[in-house]
Amino acid sequence: MGKEFTLSGPSSIHMQNIFVFGYQNEASGKTTISIAIARSLVNAGLKVGVLKPVSAHNFWYQYDETLRCLESKTIFSEDIYRLARAAKVELRKEILNPVDRLISQPDIEVYEPPSPISRIIMERITTPEKDMFLVNANARKNLILQDEIINDILKDKETRVCKRFKEWNDFEKKNIPEAIGSCYSYLCQNKEINVIESFNDQIPILLPDLTKIIMVAPGSLYIYNPKDLARCFKFNVEAKERLLGRDVFEQLKPVYVMKVAPLRKDQLEDYDLLANDLGTPILQTLDVL
């Protein structure tokens, strides 16, 4: 899915948005960078919003997060939980994370030809008014999960059960753009600046008013011109329906490269320390503070 959002009417506001995405599929460090930036902005006295438009987490490998979701009777990303704490945002996690997928591992005793949705248990799609849940009809047969947890999360929810990828994909195309756009507009109402973190190495959307662009790779931050990224996004989505961090690296020249040192455990756990040691230098380089 590749989609550029143009908001119009009263919900269209000129914002500063810092957009963070990763060079590689996982462990680029973009959540750590986003946390550092968000807390630095908060400590500077700004009203900060955070947004993780699309995310996924694993029922099996991230079981602590599964239990947190069970407690909240919904699903959302661990990343947005941490980002909201860093930015001191008290909005519903679902609005800050409009699309979240709960995936799991396949049961090796059950053979099922793979499909793009074969590892997805469910997907939540949220607008400020409602939550919708897409449910994979084959998940309980093919994936490792616990029925009682899935049943508790889905209890009294608006659900749509899908058996085939086309049905799932059509529903996403119809509903995800509106969900992300409406949650973004809602977030912007009382904020001065937003930190927007993308999903893995993917850039599935391009929201308006992106003023600062950061690609995160281990040891380095690549700063790009927003207009260059917009052109790159349009070209790649038209050509192959997606844009990845590696495409940006290969096709665009950064305006600046900032080297980043390894972080200690105490820096990662103390958001104020992380902001001081990493976030503030990044924002000074971006000329935000």
Secondary structure, 3 states (H helix, E strand, C coil): CCEECCCCHHHCCCCEEEEEEECCCCCCCHHHHHHHHHHHHHHCCCCEEEECCEEEEECCCCHHHHHHHHHHCCCCCHHHHHHHHHHCCCCCHHHHCCEEEEECCECCCCCCCCCCCCCEEEEEEECCCCEEEEEECCHHHHECCCHHHHHHHHCCCEEEEECCHHHHHHHHHHHHHHHHHHHHHHHHCCCCEEEEECECCECCEECCCEEEEEEEECCEEEEECHHHHHHHHHHHHHHHCCCEHHHHHHHCCCCEEEECCCCCHHHHHCHHHHHHHHHHHHHHHHCCC
